[in-house]
Amino acid sequence: MLAKIEELQAVLPLIKHHHESFDGNGFPDSLAGDAIPLGARLITIADFIEKSARSVEQNRADFAIINAKYHAGTILDPNLVSKFNGITRTLYYEGKKSGGTAEVEVGPYDLVPGMTVLRDVMSGTGVLLLQAGNVLDLSAVALIRTHYRKSPPPHGIFIKLVDE
């Protein structure tokens, strides 16, 4: 569609490849690493951070940054992710001091291994699934998702975010 607009010829590869993954599992051409145009890698990170930040109610910057760090090396370029910390904190500034600990409430499908649970995780029927302070691994994430699907409680899971 944009190929006929001469002024946009230089950005066509960026648009085409912004769904490529750093590990080669993206599309349309399964490019990996530096084979993906730099601009496309930057667009991918910006889009990923935006979607992550918009998926939670509070502590948007913290959640987006921790989520981007988790996906660095697979979906996102690990050499570029940290370059977005400052702009992410600026865009999603919520007036809290740096160096502190905060919590964010997320849904079961926003959980990723490595997150620390700040409050006990209970199923909708009152079964204790995970105690506060535990660090999520793949099996804990699967357990929570299974129980939340069967008997969802009236709230999400509270995870700990540490401001660097």
Short mmCIF file of the C-alpha atoms (twelve columns), coordinates in Angstrom:
data_MODEL
# 
_entry.id   MODEL 
# 
loop_
_atom_site.group_PDB 
_atom_site.id 
_atom_site.type_symbol 
_atom_site.label_atom_id 
_atom_site.label_alt_id 
_atom_site.label_comp_id 
_atom_site.label_asym_id 
_atom_site.label_seq_id 
_atom_site.Cartn_x 
_atom_site.Cartn_y 
_atom_site.Cartn_z 
_atom_site.pdbx_PDB_model_num 
ATOM 1   C CA . MET A 1   0.000   0.000   0.000  1 
ATOM 2   C CA . LEU A 2   2.808   2.425   0.877  1 
ATOM 3   C CA . ALA A 3   5.161   1.186   -1.834 1 
ATOM 4   C CA . LYS A 4   3.715   3.694   -4.306 1 
ATOM 5   C CA . ILE A 5   4.602   6.684   -2.107 1 
ATOM 6   C CA . GLU A 6   8.145   7.693   -2.999 1 
ATOM 7   C CA . GLU A 7   8.755   9.647   0.222  1 
ATOM 8   C CA . LEU A 8   8.114   6.523   2.342  1 
ATOM 9   C CA . GLN A 9   10.402  4.068   0.511  1 
ATOM 10  C CA . ALA A 10  13.069  4.217   3.238  1 
ATOM 11  C CA . VAL A 11  10.639  3.167   5.995  1 
ATOM 12  C CA . LEU A 12  9.088   0.220   4.143  1 
ATOM 13  C CA . PRO A 13  11.602  -2.340  5.554  1 
ATOM 14  C CA . LEU A 14  10.921  -1.053  9.076  1 
ATOM 15  C CA . ILE A 15  7.194   -1.501  8.660  1 
ATOM 16  C CA . LYS A 16  7.600   -4.892  7.013  1 
ATOM 17  C CA . HIS A 17  9.892   -6.326  9.705  1 
ATOM 18  C CA . HIS A 18  8.527   -4.862  12.943 1 
ATOM 19  C CA . HIS A 19  6.939   -8.245  13.787 1 
ATOM 20  C CA . GLU A 20  10.224  -10.129 13.533 1 
ATOM 21  C CA . SER A 21  11.537  -11.585 16.814 1 
ATOM 22  C CA . PHE A 22  15.156  -11.226 17.845 1 
ATOM 23  C CA . ASP A 23  15.450  -15.031 18.136 1 
ATOM 24  C CA . GLY A 24  14.149  -15.584 14.587 1 
ATOM 25  C CA . ASN A 25  10.652  -16.757 15.500 1 
ATOM 26  C CA . GLY A 26  8.839   -13.726 14.084 1 
ATOM 27  C CA . PHE A 27  7.351   -12.936 10.706 1 
ATOM 28  C CA . PRO A 28  7.194   -12.308 7.770  1 
ATOM 29  C CA . ASP A 29  10.735  -13.553 6.989  1 
ATOM 30  C CA . SER A 30  11.917  -15.124 10.298 1 
ATOM 31  C CA . LEU A 31  14.854  -12.727 10.446 1 
ATOM 32  C CA . ALA A 32  17.002  -12.866 13.592 1 
ATOM 33  C CA . GLY A 33  19.334  -10.529 15.465 1 
ATOM 34  C CA . ASP A 34  21.091  -7.863  13.452 1 
ATOM 35  C CA . ALA A 35  19.457  -9.112  10.238 1 
ATOM 36  C CA . ILE A 36  16.348  -7.262  11.420 1 
ATOM 37  C CA . PRO A 37  16.640  -3.580  10.474 1 
ATOM 38  C CA . LEU A 38  17.529  -1.419  13.492 1 
ATOM 39  C CA . GLY A 39  14.444  0.753   13.066 1 
ATOM 40  C CA . ALA A 40  12.200  -2.320  13.040 1 
ATOM 41  C CA . ARG A 41  13.820  -3.574  16.286 1 
ATOM 42  C CA . LEU A 42  13.184  -0.178  17.871 1 
ATOM 43  C CA . ILE A 43  9.554   -0.131  16.731 1 
ATOM 44  C CA . THR A 44  9.091   -3.654  18.137 1 
ATOM 45  C CA . ILE A 45  10.360  -2.594  21.570 1 
ATOM 46  C CA . ALA A 46  8.282   0.594   21.608 1 
ATOM 47  C CA . ASP A 47  5.147   -1.319  20.603 1 
ATOM 48  C CA . PHE A 48  5.819   -4.046  23.180 1 
ATOM 49  C CA . ILE A 49  6.332   -1.513  25.985 1 
ATOM 50  C CA . GLU A 50  3.188   0.385   25.014 1 
ATOM 51  C CA . LYS A 51  1.064   -2.778  25.073 1 
ATOM 52  C CA . SER A 52  2.568   -3.879  28.401 1 
ATOM 53  C CA . ALA A 53  2.054   -0.486  30.030 1 
ATOM 54  C CA . ARG A 54  -1.543  -0.261  28.873 1 
ATOM 55  C CA . SER A 55  -2.341  -3.748  30.213 1 
ATOM 56  C CA . VAL A 56  -2.160  -2.682  33.885 1 
ATOM 57  C CA . GLU A 57  -3.825  0.038   35.952 1 
ATOM 58  C CA . GLN A 58  -0.874  1.201   38.062 1 
ATOM 59  C CA . ASN A 59  2.927   1.134   37.957 1 
ATOM 60  C CA . ARG A 60  2.754   1.012   34.187 1 
ATOM 61  C CA . ALA A 61  6.390   1.925   33.595 1 
ATOM 62  C CA . ASP A 62  7.688   -0.644  36.063 1 
ATOM 63  C CA . PHE A 63  5.546   -3.412  34.622 1 
ATOM 64  C CA . ALA A 64  6.455   -2.541  31.033 1 
ATOM 65  C CA . ILE A 65  10.175  -2.457  31.839 1 
ATOM 66  C CA . ILE A 66  10.199  -5.757  33.741 1 
ATOM 67  C CA . ASN A 67  8.161   -7.398  30.975 1 
ATOM 68  C CA . ALA A 68  10.518  -6.059  28.283 1 
ATOM 69  C CA . LYS A 69  13.566  -7.282  30.236 1 
ATOM 70  C CA . TYR A 70  12.014  -10.728 30.482 1 
ATOM 71  C CA . HIS A 71  11.525  -10.878 26.695 1 
ATOM 72  C CA . ALA A 72  14.982  -9.466  25.874 1 
ATOM 73  C CA . GLY A 73  16.799  -11.963 23.694 1 
ATOM 74  C CA . THR A 74  13.668  -13.708 22.446 1 
ATOM 75  C CA . ILE A 75  11.231  -11.160 21.036 1 
ATOM 76  C CA . LEU A 76  13.276  -8.037  21.781 1 
ATOM 77  C CA . ASP A 77  16.862  -7.006  21.103 1 
ATOM 78  C CA . PRO A 78  18.661  -7.354  24.472 1 
ATOM 79  C CA . ASN A 79  21.138  -4.614  23.547 1 
ATOM 80  C CA . LEU A 80  18.359  -2.075  23.017 1 
ATOM 81  C CA . VAL A 81  15.804  -2.849  25.752 1 
ATOM 82  C CA . SER A 82  17.642  -0.907  28.469 1 
ATOM 83  C CA . LYS A 83  17.743  2.157   26.206 1 
ATOM 84  C CA . PHE A 84  13.961  2.462   26.730 1 
ATOM 85  C CA . ASN A 85  14.026  2.652   30.552 1 
ATOM 86  C CA . GLY A 86  14.221  6.442   30.780 1 
ATOM 87  C CA . ILE A 87  11.630  7.224   28.149 1 
ATOM 88  C CA . THR A 88  9.280   4.580   29.547 1 
ATOM 89  C CA . ARG A 89  9.513   6.075   33.035 1 
ATOM 90  C CA . THR A 90  8.929   9.539   31.563 1 
ATOM 91  C CA . LEU A 91  5.932   8.506   29.460 1 
ATOM 92  C CA . TYR A 92  4.246   6.584   32.258 1 
ATOM 93  C CA . TYR A 93  5.350   8.749   35.199 1 
ATOM 94  C CA . GLU A 94  3.061   8.221   38.171 1 
ATOM 95  C CA . GLY A 95  4.696   10.485  40.725 1 
ATOM 96  C CA . LYS A 96  6.524   7.959   42.877 1 
ATOM 97  C CA . LYS A 97  10.046  8.251   44.187 1 
ATOM 98  C CA . SER A 98  12.810  6.124   42.735 1 
ATOM 99  C CA . GLY A 99  14.551  3.430   44.723 1 
ATOM 100 C CA . GLY A 100 11.346  2.136   46.241 1 
ATOM 101 C CA . THR A 101 9.222   -0.951  46.065 1 
ATOM 102 C CA . ALA A 102 5.770   -0.903  44.552 1 
ATOM 103 C CA . GLU A 103 3.104   -3.413  43.681 1 
ATOM 104 C CA . VAL A 104 1.050   -3.837  40.572 1 
ATOM 105 C CA . GLU A 105 -2.071  -5.930  40.110 1 
ATOM 106 C CA . VAL A 106 -1.941  -8.058  36.974 1 
ATOM 107 C CA . GLY A 107 -4.105  -10.736 35.441 1 
ATOM 108 C CA . PRO A 108 -2.987  -14.355 35.239 1 
ATOM 109 C CA . TYR A 109 -2.027  -14.022 31.571 1 
ATOM 110 C CA . ASP A 110 0.271   -11.071 32.287 1 
ATOM 111 C CA . LEU A 111 2.428   -13.133 34.660 1 
ATOM 112 C CA . VAL A 112 5.943   -14.075 33.617 1 
ATOM 113 C CA . PRO A 113 8.532   -16.191 35.410 1 
ATOM 114 C CA . GLY A 114 10.835  -14.116 37.589 1 
ATOM 115 C CA . MET A 115 8.108   -11.900 39.035 1 
ATOM 116 C CA . THR A 116 7.811   -11.863 42.830 1 
ATOM 117 C CA . VAL A 117 4.360   -12.329 44.353 1 
ATOM 118 C CA . LEU A 118 3.726   -9.598  46.936 1 
ATOM 119 C CA . ARG A 119 0.517   -11.006 48.433 1 
ATOM 120 C CA . ASP A 120 -0.771  -14.548 48.913 1 
ATOM 121 C CA . VAL A 121 -2.393  -15.843 45.729 1 
ATOM 122 C CA . MET A 122 -5.781  -17.423 46.409 1 
ATOM 123 C CA . SER A 123 -8.177  -19.140 44.026 1 
ATOM 124 C CA . GLY A 124 -11.779 -17.996 43.792 1 
ATOM 125 C CA . THR A 125 -12.735 -20.808 46.191 1 
ATOM 126 C CA . GLY A 126 -10.192 -19.703 48.804 1 
ATOM 127 C CA . VAL A 127 -7.453  -22.247 48.107 1 
ATOM 128 C CA . LEU A 128 -3.943  -20.887 48.748 1 
ATOM 129 C CA . LEU A 129 -2.056  -21.238 45.473 1 
ATOM 130 C CA . LEU A 130 1.150   -19.405 46.334 1 
ATOM 131 C CA . GLN A 131 2.451   -17.543 49.364 1 
ATOM 132 C CA . ALA A 132 3.632   -13.957 49.288 1 
ATOM 133 C CA . GLY A 133 7.334   -13.604 48.568 1 
ATOM 134 C CA . ASN A 134 7.585   -16.492 46.111 1 
ATOM 135 C CA . VAL A 135 9.276   -15.890 42.782 1 
ATOM 136 C CA . LEU A 136 7.224   -17.197 39.878 1 
ATOM 137 C CA . ASP A 137 8.517   -19.991 37.691 1 
ATOM 138 C CA . LEU A 138 6.745   -21.639 34.747 1 
ATOM 139 C CA . SER A 139 4.917   -24.161 36.929 1 
ATOM 140 C CA . ALA A 140 3.635   -21.472 39.318 1 
ATOM 141 C CA . VAL A 141 2.372   -19.384 36.405 1 
ATOM 142 C CA . ALA A 142 0.596   -22.447 34.952 1 
ATOM 143 C CA . LEU A 143 -0.942  -23.305 38.344 1 
ATOM 144 C CA . ILE A 144 -2.280  -19.785 38.826 1 
ATOM 145 C CA . ARG A 145 -3.670  -19.593 35.293 1 
ATOM 146 C CA . THR A 146 -5.422  -22.954 35.666 1 
ATOM 147 C CA . HIS A 147 -7.082  -22.011 38.946 1 
ATOM 148 C CA . TYR A 148 -8.004  -18.506 37.799 1 
ATOM 149 C CA . ARG A 149 -9.643  -20.002 34.716 1 
ATOM 150 C CA . LYS A 150 -11.653 -22.512 36.812 1 
ATOM 151 C CA . SER A 151 -12.606 -20.224 39.711 1 
ATOM 152 C CA . PRO A 152 -11.480 -16.623 39.254 1 
ATOM 153 C CA . PRO A 153 -11.246 -14.447 42.360 1 
ATOM 154 C CA . PRO A 154 -12.492 -10.840 42.240 1 
ATOM 155 C CA . HIS A 155 -8.938  -9.472  41.844 1 
ATOM 156 C CA . GLY A 156 -5.689  -10.138 40.040 1 
ATOM 157 C CA . ILE A 157 -2.272  -11.147 41.320 1 
ATOM 158 C CA . PHE A 158 -0.155  -8.575  43.127 1 
ATOM 159 C CA . ILE A 159 3.472   -8.612  42.069 1 
ATOM 160 C CA . LYS A 160 6.432   -6.723  43.481 1 
ATOM 161 C CA . LEU A 161 8.184   -4.140  41.372 1 
ATOM 162 C CA . VAL A 162 11.510  -2.717  42.445 1 
ATOM 163 C CA . ASP A 163 12.534  0.633   41.002 1 
ATOM 164 C CA . GLU A 164 16.202  0.597   40.006 1 
# 
